[in-house]
Amino acid sequence: MDRKETIVLGAGLSGLSTVIHVGGDWLVLEREGRPGGLTRTEDIDGFLFDCTGHWLHLRDERVKRMAAELLPDGLSTVVRRAAIYTNRSFTRYPFQANLCGLPSQILRECLQGAVEAAVRRAGRGGAKPRNFLEYANFHFGEGIARHFIVPYNTKLWGVSPDQVTAEWTQRFVPVPDVAQIVDGALGFSREAMGYNATFLYPTRGGIETLPRAMFARLPADRFLFSTRPRRIRAAERWVEFGTERVRFDRLVSSVPLPELVDLTEDAPPALRRAARRLRCSVLRYVNVGLSVERPLDGEHWLYLPEARFPFYRVGSASNALPGLAPTGASSLYVELANDQAVPDGDVVRALAEFLKEIGTIQRDSQLLFAAFREHPYGYVIFDRHCARARASILDWFEARGIDSIGRYGGWTYNSMEDAILDGIRVADRARKG
Ligand SMILES: Cc1cc2nc3c(=O)[nH]c(=O)nc-3n(C[C@H](O)[C@H](O)[C@H](O)COP(=O)(O)OP(=O)(O)OC[C@H]3O[C@@H](n4cnc5c(N)ncnc54)[C@H](O)[C@@H]3O)c2cc1C
């Protein structure tokens, strides 16, 4: 039987980062025909589409250096332009810090709720939030929760925020204090809030420029594409694929965690039960070409909390980087709600109506094409079982020399930088023995 020091499953950013940093004798098995995973870019008639929006937010110095070295044409810095469209009015993102512009009755409810929540917090009357709904009521008040947080997040996950813990929120949901909420309601808010106030993007090409540059540094003959393991035995440390069985000292997997458990023949029943508890949303989105130049009034993306739209976010990558669409045209990505199953034709009709309502298009013919895409894994649902089930599975594998990393391997809500860092961490640990 052949033997490798490290076998890596998956050539997304976490797998590529692992093999860039690990050294020694390694082999990558990738199910698809090329590297990149979620960061692959699709070209439809000269329109470049990422898997919805894929913007780089780099905080770690090692990753910043690596990106700068890898992308000789450089990275462009983009200042975020994002808004919420609800009740036929636009407000700036984040909703909770920019209430100005809402119809007055809704603004009043949001502001009163925010002040009441602040008073409750000051008097320590509010019980510690146990789920995301309580978290939103606690920090933002009931008005903001009712008019934005609850409807928007229900569309995104397909489950109500009271079924989701607040575990993922700290980094991704900006929490303004009451003074900032009042300022935002009166139109005085100037501060750009949140982790993505500015972002980076390859100056040329789509986001796939990044994994392509990583792959170009590596020996291509150590990658087996269109190859997936048939079975794995953790105790004996081997992987079987095609007609081969290869032993490993270490296995690094970015395969979605429930699938890794399925593949592992000697996974005990308790592990299989834990894997069945892991839930996520399905990612359904539409890549759209338009014959107009600056859709969405120039915004990079819009949040749409209202149930009357079967989508929860519509973005335009070409508004941020015009080179992503042919001259005179533009692109949209449309992220479909998980709480409604709407036929494709109805989605296109609703999209055309919405684009007319906000003045992006005047005629249906300006919508050139709508290509529907689906990915079985979208956003991990952090329900009450998730943390324990995930920890028990990851611990079991780690004890057997198997690191399950990345967005779906680690079963988490992460960024591209986090995926790269996962690979760096695993490689660092491996080198230290
Ligand atoms: C809708 C959406 C929007 C996002 N937007 C952003 C953003 O704006 N900014 C940001 O920083 N991050 C964003 N992210 C997160 C980012 O895409 C991920 O953090 C990162 O790409 C994950 O890389 P990965 O290697 O962990 O996983 P993946 O990219 O999923 O890679 C896993 C690889 O494993 C392969 N694989 C799966 N099963 C098998 C198998 N059985 N055998 C062999 N190979 C297999 C897959 O084909 C894939 O290539 C977004 C994610 C989503 C879903």
The ligand as a Gaussian input file, in Angstrom:
#p B3LYP/6-31G(d) Opt

LIG

0 1
 C      -22.685000      32.453000      -0.152000
 C      -21.305000      32.648000       0.420000
 C      -20.726000      33.902000       0.368000
 C      -19.459000      34.089000       0.921000
 N      -18.900000      35.333000       0.862000
 C      -17.681000      35.531000       1.403000
 C      -17.081000      36.824000       1.361000
 O      -17.627000      37.786000       0.816000
 N      -15.859000      36.976000       1.941000
 C      -15.207000      35.947000       2.555000
 O      -14.094000      36.138000       3.041000
 N      -15.759000      34.710000       2.601000
 C      -16.965000      34.486000       2.048000
 N      -17.529000      33.242000       2.105000
 C      -16.803000      32.162000       2.791000
 C      -15.757000      31.499000       1.909000
 O      -16.312000      31.096000       0.674000
 C      -15.220000      30.260000       2.604000
 O      -14.779000      30.594000       3.896000
 C      -14.061000      29.560000       1.918000
 O      -14.133000      29.640000       0.530000
 C      -14.093000      28.119000       2.374000
 O      -13.030000      27.392000       1.846000
 P      -12.933000      25.855000       2.238000
 O      -11.682000      25.343000       1.644000
 O      -13.123000      25.717000       3.693000
 O      -14.226000      25.169000       1.601000
 P      -14.648000      24.912000       0.103000
 O      -14.388000      26.091000      -0.729000
 O      -16.044000      24.371000       0.190000
 O      -13.653000      23.759000      -0.366000
 C      -13.878000      22.417000      -0.103000
 C      -13.407000      21.618000      -1.303000
 O      -13.604000      20.246000      -1.010000
 C      -14.099000      19.604000      -2.178000
 N      -14.816000      18.397000      -1.751000
 C      -16.018000      18.310000      -1.144000
 N      -16.339000      17.032000      -0.909000
 C      -15.317000      16.293000      -1.379000
 C      -15.041000      14.898000      -1.430000
 N      -15.919000      13.994000      -0.929000
 N      -13.876000      14.487000      -1.957000
 C      -12.986000      15.376000      -2.468000
 N      -13.193000      16.706000      -2.467000
 C      -14.339000      17.157000      -1.922000
 C      -14.992000      20.650000      -2.807000
 O      -15.203000      20.388000      -4.179000
 C      -14.192000      21.932000      -2.557000
 O      -13.305000      22.199000      -3.619000
 C      -18.784000      33.015000       1.550000
 C      -19.382000      31.749000       1.585000
 C      -20.632000      31.569000       1.039000
 C      -21.265000      30.220000       1.106000

